[in-house]
Amino acid sequence: MALNNTYDARLVQQETAVGAGVQILLLALLGTAIGMGPAGWLTGLAFAVASWAVLSRALHRSRLRSFGPANRVTLGRATLVGGVTALVADSFQSSPPVTLFVGLTAVALILDGVDGKVARATGTSTPLGARFDMEVDAFLILVLSVYVSMSLGPWVLLIGAMRYVFVAAARLWPWLNAELPPSMARKTVAAMQGICLLLAASGYLPHALSFGVVAVSLGSLIWSFGRDILWLRRTSHVQDGEVEEMLEMAVEAQRVAS
């Protein structure tokens, strides 16, 4: 039995190695197509290695016997996000081709709605798969916010940083780790972030309109996080001062954005 478990574990781990290999192949294609500089290459390779290491460790801890079709979709999406990350890093030296940048990002955003459906259709939903999907989403939003901030200002970084600030806050206030109820509003706001940032990043909109679209996106995100924090507060036993401090942080972020 132990031998079978080891064999299954190795099969699952091979999926992450294949993902890293495909990531490097995508970087090679991008490098050939646009002449990507050292910053893009190094960032893309760092993303590939970090993704492989983190996912391999998570798989080892979860002891999944099968990687699953939904996780393969998410892994493919992560590969595209790695390509977008490399392009953004390279953009500090030269702007990436708009069509290529928009194409990779758009496919990554579209696939965000596929992996969940595949997991439900095949009965392969797992906590690891949900977390994997969430982390890929969050990192793509962070990368897009970095890119858009170069044209609209550093306030845009609040969009990409919001989720990571929440995770950091949860280490100080464990009640923030409680499970939230399903919410269509939360899902809609989350989906808006990638779409709005991509519209602004594409350069297809006038500067003023891009500014407005991203500002609305940030405002909706602050509202969504604020609403969830209040719900968590009502369903937990914490001091009012902690909640007030969290809400003051959200108000201050909105003030800086405006």
Salt bridges, closest charged atoms under 4 A:
ASP8 OD2 - ARG65 NH1 2.39
GLU15 OE2 - ARG72 NH2 2.89
ASP112 OD1 - ARG77 NH2 3.58
ASP115 OD2 - ARG77 NH2 2.92
ASP133 OD1 - ARG77 NH2 2.13
GLU135 OE2 - ARG131 NE 2.64
GLU135 OE2 - ARG163 NH2 2.87
ASP137 OD1 - ARG77 NH1 2.52
ASP228 OD2 - ARG186 NE 2.89
ASP240 OD1 - ARG233 NH2 2.17
GLU252 OE2 - ARG255 NH2 2.48
